[in-house]
Amino acid sequence: MIEFHLEARSGVAPYLQLVQQVRQAMRLGLLAEGDQLPTVKDVVAKVAINPNTVLKAYRELEYEGLVSARPGVGTFVTRTLADETVAAHEPLRAELQSWLDRARAAGLADESIEALFTTTFRTGVKETA
C-alpha cells in the first residue's frame, strides 16, 4: 500500500502532491488495478492533513478514471499507468541507488543530491527535445 508524504516547501498544493504520488506509484507498477488506496482517516492520521484535502485528491484521481470510490468500502485503483518498461525499473533503480550511495559517500547532502539530479534531468530533457 502507498504511504503518502508531503513536502511543505515544494510549492505544490498538498492535494496535488497526493495525486502525483498515486500517479507515480501507478507508473512504477507499485499500485495495480484492484489495489486499495489508504482510507482518508489513515492518510489524515499519518500525514496530519485536512480530510477535505485527501478527498479532493481522491476525487481528482476518480475524475481522471484512475480510481473508483466504493462507499463504505474504500477507494480502489481501476487502471494503472505502468507500461512495458516496468521490467526495466528494478535494474535502473539499483543503479540509481548505487549512484545515491556514491553521492552521499562524497559528502553531498540530500538537498544537493536532489538539486544535482533535477538540474541534470532538466538539462537532459532540453538536449533530447
MDAnalysis code that builds the backbone (N, CA, C; Angstrom):
import MDAnalysis as mda
import numpy as np

u = mda.Universe.empty(387, n_residues=129, atom_resindex=np.repeat(np.arange(129), 3), trajectory=True)
u.add_TopologyAttr("name", ["N", "CA", "C"] * 129)
u.add_TopologyAttr("resid", np.arange(1, 130))
u.add_TopologyAttr("resname", ["MET", "ILE", "GLU", "PHE", "HIS", "LEU", "GLU", "ALA", "ARG", "SER", "GLY", "VAL", "ALA", "PRO", "TYR", "LEU", "GLN", "LEU", "VAL", "GLN", "GLN", "VAL", "ARG", "GLN", "ALA", "MET", "ARG", "LEU", "GLY", "LEU", "LEU", "ALA", "GLU", "GLY", "ASP", "GLN", "LEU", "PRO", "THR", "VAL", "LYS", "ASP", "VAL", "VAL", "ALA", "LYS", "VAL", "ALA", "ILE", "ASN", "PRO", "ASN", "THR", "VAL", "LEU", "LYS", "ALA", "TYR", "ARG", "GLU", "LEU", "GLU", "TYR", "GLU", "GLY", "LEU", "VAL", "SER", "ALA", "ARG", "PRO", "GLY", "VAL", "GLY", "THR", "PHE", "VAL", "THR", "ARG", "THR", "LEU", "ALA", "ASP", "GLU", "THR", "VAL", "ALA", "ALA", "HIS", "GLU", "PRO", "LEU", "ARG", "ALA", "GLU", "LEU", "GLN", "SER", "TRP", "LEU", "ASP", "ARG", "ALA", "ARG", "ALA", "ALA", "GLY", "LEU", "ALA", "ASP", "GLU", "SER", "ILE", "GLU", "ALA", "LEU", "PHE", "THR", "THR", "THR", "PHE", "ARG", "THR", "GLY", "VAL", "LYS", "GLU", "THR", "ALA"])
u.atoms.positions = np.array([
    [0.848, -1.185, 0.000],
    [0.000, 0.000, 0.000],
    [0.889, 1.242, 0.000],
    [0.441, 2.251, -0.667],
    [1.188, 3.506, -0.776],
    [1.201, 4.230, 0.570],
    [2.319, 4.869, 0.865],
    [2.432, 5.712, 2.048],
    [2.730, 7.120, 1.576],
    [1.844, 8.037, 1.892],
    [1.978, 9.415, 1.431],
    [2.944, 10.204, 2.304],
    [3.556, 11.204, 1.701],
    [4.369, 12.171, 2.431],
    [4.158, 13.525, 1.752],
    [4.290, 14.574, 2.527],
    [4.105, 15.921, 1.990],
    [5.367, 16.735, 2.180],
    [5.689, 17.537, 1.183],
    [6.821, 18.460, 1.233],
    [6.247, 19.867, 1.361],
    [6.349, 20.430, 2.543],
    [5.757, 21.739, 2.807],
    [6.377, 22.835, 1.956],
    [7.663, 22.703, 1.620],
    [8.361, 23.759, 0.885],
    [8.378, 23.533, -0.626],
    [7.605, 22.580, -1.108],
    [7.656, 22.257, -2.534],
    [6.950, 23.285, -3.411],
    [6.024, 24.021, -2.839],
    [5.246, 24.966, -3.631],
    [4.089, 24.309, -4.365],
    [3.928, 22.993, -4.188],
    [2.844, 22.247, -4.826],
    [1.747, 22.034, -3.780],
    [0.514, 22.286, -4.170],
    [-0.616, 22.124, -3.254],
    [-0.627, 20.698, -2.694],
    [-0.952, 20.543, -1.414],
    [-0.939, 19.208, -0.796],
    [-1.784, 18.176, -1.540],
    [-2.963, 18.555, -2.024],
    [-3.791, 17.570, -2.710],
    [-3.117, 17.111, -4.000],
    [-2.413, 18.031, -4.677],
    [-1.704, 17.668, -5.906],
    [-0.507, 16.766, -5.616],
    [0.128, 16.958, -4.471],
    [1.223, 16.076, -4.085],
    [0.704, 14.649, -3.915],
    [-0.476, 14.504, -3.309],
    [-1.072, 13.174, -3.151],
    [-1.396, 12.568, -4.513],
    [-1.992, 13.360, -5.390],
    [-2.329, 12.894, -6.735],
    [-1.064, 12.450, -7.467],
    [-0.019, 13.261, -7.400],
    [1.238, 12.933, -8.075],
    [1.838, 11.640, -7.527],
    [1.757, 11.445, -6.226],
    [2.320, 10.240, -5.627],
    [1.558, 8.984, -6.051],
    [0.244, 9.098, -6.180],
    [-0.536, 7.961, -6.660],
    [-0.187, 7.675, -8.116],
    [-0.107, 8.707, -8.929],
    [0.257, 8.512, -10.341],
    [1.636, 7.864, -10.471],
    [2.592, 8.342, -9.674],
    [3.941, 7.765, -9.726],
    [3.913, 6.287, -9.338],
    [3.182, 5.965, -8.280],
    [3.092, 4.572, -7.842],
    [2.453, 3.708, -8.923],
    [1.477, 4.248, -9.625],
    [0.844, 3.514, -10.729],
    [1.825, 3.324, -11.880],
    [2.552, 4.379, -12.200],
    [3.502, 4.341, -13.316],
    [4.624, 3.341, -13.043],
    [5.030, 3.224, -11.780],
    [6.110, 2.309, -11.406],
    [5.625, 0.884, -11.150],
    [4.315, 0.675, -11.254],
    [3.778, -0.658, -11.021],
    [3.625, -1.000, -9.556],
    [3.731, 0.002, -8.680],
    [3.578, -0.229, -7.247],
    [2.110, -0.301, -6.842],
    [1.260, 0.309, -7.644],
    [-0.189, 0.217, -7.461],
    [-0.766, -0.394, -8.730],
    [-1.533, -1.444, -8.551],
    [-2.122, -2.147, -9.693],
    [-3.637, -2.088, -9.596],
    [-4.269, -2.411, -10.687],
    [-5.722, -2.447, -10.733],
    [-6.244, -3.327, -9.610],
    [-7.218, -2.803, -8.852],
    [-7.808, -3.537, -7.749],
    [-7.217, -3.212, -6.392],
    [-6.030, -2.583, -6.370],
    [-5.417, -2.205, -5.097],
    [-6.232, -1.107, -4.428],
    [-6.241, -1.127, -3.119],
    [-6.977, -0.125, -2.356],
    [-6.042, 0.977, -1.892],
    [-6.474, 2.215, -2.045],
    [-5.727, 3.346, -1.509],
    [-6.000, 3.420, -0.005],
    [-5.099, 4.039, 0.743],
    [-5.360, 4.204, 2.179],
    [-6.651, 4.982, 2.397],
    [-7.325, 4.683, 3.469],
    [-8.551, 5.417, 3.777],
    [-8.202, 6.867, 4.092],
    [-9.173, 7.737, 3.937],
    [-8.975, 9.144, 4.259],
    [-8.521, 9.271, 5.704],
    [-9.134, 8.515, 6.582],
    [-8.802, 8.546, 8.011],
    [-7.342, 8.159, 8.239],
    [-6.856, 7.145, 7.540],
    [-5.462, 6.719, 7.679],
    [-4.497, 7.795, 7.179],
    [-4.829, 8.402, 6.046],
    [-3.960, 9.446, 5.488],
    [-3.914, 10.638, 6.433],
    [-5.060, 11.035, 6.952],
    [-5.132, 12.163, 7.887],
    [-4.275, 11.878, 9.113],
    [-4.352, 10.665, 9.637],
    [-3.592, 10.305, 10.838],
    [-2.089, 10.276, 10.583],
    [-1.668, 9.789, 9.432],
    [-0.236, 9.638, 9.148],
    [0.425, 10.901, 8.637],
    [-0.305, 11.722, 7.896],
    [0.300, 12.876, 7.249],
    [-0.094, 14.197, 7.916],
    [-1.052, 14.168, 8.830],
    [-1.539, 15.373, 9.501],
    [-2.019, 16.388, 8.463],
    [-3.070, 16.022, 7.773],
    [-3.636, 16.825, 6.694],
    [-5.150, 16.877, 6.882],
    [-5.760, 17.886, 6.341],
    [-7.204, 18.038, 6.435],
    [-7.890, 16.944, 5.600],
    [-8.925, 16.300, 6.141],
    [-9.631, 15.257, 5.389],
    [-10.154, 15.735, 4.032],
    [-10.573, 17.000, 3.955],
    [-11.085, 17.528, 2.688],
    [-9.997, 17.573, 1.610],
    [-8.752, 17.743, 2.028],
    [-7.635, 17.747, 1.083],
    [-7.449, 16.363, 0.481],
    [-7.538, 15.343, 1.315],
    [-7.414, 13.962, 0.843],
    [-8.589, 13.638, -0.086],
    [-9.788, 14.033, 0.327],
    [-10.968, 13.796, -0.510],
    [-10.838, 14.488, -1.863],
    [-10.288, 15.701, -1.866],
    [-10.094, 16.425, -3.128],
    [-9.131, 15.667, -4.036],
    [-8.058, 15.142, -3.465],
    [-7.088, 14.368, -4.250],
    [-7.749, 13.114, -4.818],
    [-8.493, 12.399, -3.990],
    [-9.146, 11.170, -4.432],
    [-10.202, 11.457, -5.502],
    [-10.913, 12.589, -5.356],
    [-11.901, 12.976, -6.385],
    [-11.210, 13.283, -7.711],
    [-10.074, 13.935, -7.644],
    [-9.304, 14.250, -8.858],
    [-8.886, 12.959, -9.559],
    [-8.390, 12.001, -8.788],
    [-7.987, 10.709, -9.353],
    [-9.198, 9.971, -9.929],
    [-10.336, 10.113, -9.276],
    [-11.561, 9.473, -9.773],
    [-12.002, 10.138, -11.078],
    [-11.913, 11.459, -11.130],
    [-12.281, 12.194, -12.337],
    [-11.410, 11.757, -13.516],
    [-10.130, 11.465, -13.238],
    [-9.208, 11.021, -14.281],
    [-9.413, 9.554, -14.655],
    [-10.319, 8.877, -13.945],
    [-10.599, 7.477, -14.244],
    [-9.564, 6.501, -13.715],
    [-8.750, 6.961, -12.758],
    [-7.699, 6.109, -12.216],
    [-8.153, 5.303, -11.004],
    [-9.126, 5.838, -10.271],
    [-9.638, 5.158, -9.083],
    [-11.158, 5.231, -9.063],
    [-11.720, 4.401, -8.209],
    [-13.162, 4.398, -8.027],
    [-13.467, 4.281, -6.543],
    [-14.337, 5.160, -6.060],
    [-14.731, 5.126, -4.655],
    [-15.917, 4.180, -4.487],
    [-15.819, 3.325, -3.500],
    [-16.923, 2.435, -3.148],
    [-17.373, 2.810, -1.744],
    [-18.503, 3.517, -1.638],
    [-18.966, 3.998, -0.331],
    [-18.982, 2.891, 0.727],
    [-18.373, 3.227, 1.850],
    [-18.323, 2.283, 2.961],
    [-17.258, 1.210, 2.829],
    [-16.588, 1.149, 1.682],
    [-15.573, 0.113, 1.457],
    [-14.190, 0.745, 1.288],
    [-14.070, 1.749, 0.423],
    [-12.793, 2.402, 0.194],
    [-12.648, 2.888, -1.227],
    [-11.445, 3.298, -1.561],
    [-11.126, 3.786, -2.896],
    [-10.140, 2.819, -3.532],
    [-10.460, 2.378, -4.744],
    [-9.690, 1.327, -5.398],
    [-9.167, 1.776, -6.758],
    [-7.985, 1.291, -7.102],
    [-7.370, 1.583, -8.391],
    [-8.167, 0.858, -9.475],
    [-8.558, 1.604, -10.514],
    [-9.333, 1.000, -11.601],
    [-8.499, 0.748, -12.850],
    [-7.365, 1.424, -12.950],
    [-6.441, 1.158, -14.052],
    [-5.063, 1.608, -13.619],
    [-4.076, 1.190, -14.352],
    [-2.710, 1.527, -13.991],
    [-2.064, 2.366, -15.082],
    [-0.979, 3.000, -14.760],
    [-0.242, 3.792, -15.740],
    [1.057, 3.096, -16.143],
    [1.296, 1.917, -15.576],
    [2.508, 1.161, -15.901],
    [2.425, 0.666, -17.341],
    [3.581, 0.540, -17.948],
    [3.630, 0.028, -19.312],
    [4.696, -1.054, -19.398],
    [5.093, -1.400, -20.604],
    [6.046, -2.497, -20.797],
    [7.439, -2.179, -20.263],
    [7.708, -0.925, -19.911],
    [9.029, -0.569, -19.390],
    [9.207, -0.916, -17.915],
    [8.148, -1.379, -17.257],
    [8.221, -1.702, -15.831],
    [9.327, -2.715, -15.549],
    [9.562, -3.647, -16.449],
    [10.597, -4.659, -16.251],
    [11.981, -4.032, -16.143],
    [12.183, -2.889, -16.759],
    [13.485, -2.220, -16.725],
    [13.692, -1.417, -15.438],
    [12.656, -1.230, -14.653],
    [12.749, -0.369, -13.477],
    [13.733, -0.883, -12.432],
    [13.678, -2.156, -12.099],
    [14.494, -2.659, -10.998],
    [15.992, -2.516, -11.246],
    [16.521, -2.907, -12.416],
    [17.951, -2.691, -12.642],
    [18.329, -1.206, -12.608],
    [17.456, -0.359, -13.144],
    [17.723, 1.074, -13.122],
    [17.665, 1.618, -11.701],
    [16.726, 1.106, -10.911],
    [16.610, 1.525, -9.512],
    [17.889, 1.149, -8.752],
    [18.423, -0.039, -9.022],
    [19.654, -0.487, -8.363],
    [20.826, 0.419, -8.747],
    [20.915, 0.794, -10.025],
    [21.973, 1.709, -10.463],
    [21.826, 3.076, -9.800],
    [20.593, 3.549, -9.721],
    [20.342, 4.843, -9.096],
    [20.692, 4.789, -7.606],
    [20.364, 3.692, -6.942],
    [20.701, 3.546, -5.522],
    [22.211, 3.573, -5.333],
    [22.928, 2.910, -6.226],
    [24.395, 2.903, -6.172],
    [24.933, 4.323, -6.350],
    [24.354, 5.066, -7.294],
    [24.759, 6.454, -7.521],
    [24.492, 7.294, -6.277],
    [23.317, 7.101, -5.651],
    [22.987, 7.842, -4.435],
    [23.979, 7.528, -3.318],
    [24.338, 6.264, -3.176],
    [25.314, 5.863, -2.155],
    [26.658, 6.560, -2.399],
    [27.095, 6.618, -3.667],
    [28.355, 7.286, -4.006],
    [28.270, 8.792, -3.731],
    [27.140, 9.384, -4.043],
    [26.957, 10.819, -3.811],
    [27.023, 11.125, -2.312],
    [26.380, 10.304, -1.507],
    [26.416, 10.514, -0.051],
    [27.818, 10.265, 0.499],
    [28.498, 9.252, -0.038],
    [29.868, 8.963, 0.397],
    [30.801, 10.118, 0.045],
    [30.470, 10.844, -1.022],
    [31.269, 12.003, -1.426],
    [30.960, 13.228, -0.568],
    [29.987, 13.091, 0.332],
    [29.662, 14.180, 1.250],
    [28.515, 15.068, 0.837],
    [27.814, 14.721, -0.227],
    [26.687, 15.547, -0.661],
    [25.487, 15.348, 0.270],
    [24.856, 16.452, 0.641],
    [23.625, 16.410, 1.429],
    [22.467, 16.069, 0.496],
    [21.378, 15.577, 1.070],
    [20.219, 15.186, 0.260],
    [19.731, 16.330, -0.626],
    [19.721, 17.567, -0.093],
    [19.263, 18.702, -0.897],
    [20.186, 18.937, -2.097],
    [21.487, 18.743, -1.905],
    [22.438, 18.902, -3.007],
    [22.257, 17.799, -4.037],
    [22.027, 16.589, -3.558],
    [21.791, 15.463, -4.463],
    [20.544, 15.717, -5.295],
    [19.486, 16.158, -4.633],
    [18.239, 16.440, -5.351],
    [18.437, 17.551, -6.377],
    [19.162, 18.599, -5.997],
    [19.416, 19.706, -6.927],
    [20.233, 19.224, -8.119],
    [21.241, 18.408, -7.866],
    [22.073, 17.877, -8.942],
    [21.251, 17.017, -9.896],
    [20.436, 16.135, -9.327],
    [19.599, 15.269, -10.159],
    [18.616, 16.093, -10.984],
    [17.914, 17.017, -10.323],
    [16.886, 17.818, -11.007],
    [17.502, 18.642, -12.133],
    [18.627, 19.284, -11.855],
    [19.287, 20.090, -12.869],
    [19.737, 19.224, -14.040],
    [20.331, 18.085, -13.732],
    [20.803, 17.187, -14.784],
    [19.639, 16.640, -15.591],
    [18.573, 16.279, -14.913],
    [17.381, 15.757, -15.588],
    [16.812, 16.804, -16.539],
    [16.643, 18.010, -16.046],
    [16.060, 19.068, -16.878],
    [16.967, 19.430, -18.038],
    [18.257, 19.441, -17.822],
    [19.214, 19.721, -18.900],
    [19.142, 18.617, -19.940],
    [19.068, 17.364, -19.487],
    [18.975, 16.232, -20.396],
    [17.708, 16.254, -21.223],
    [16.610, 16.676, -20.625],
    [15.340, 16.775, -21.343],
    [15.446, 17.816, -22.442],
    [16.064, 18.948, -22.144],
    [16.215, 20.027, -23.124],
    [17.087, 19.566, -24.301],
    [18.154, 18.805, -23.973],
    [19.072, 18.356, -25.028],
    [18.437, 17.320, -25.953],
    [17.551, 16.471, -25.417],
    [16.930, 15.452, -26.247],
    [15.706, 15.968, -26.972],
    [15.186, 17.116, -26.556],
    [13.974, 17.662, -27.188],
    [14.270, 18.322, -28.497],
])
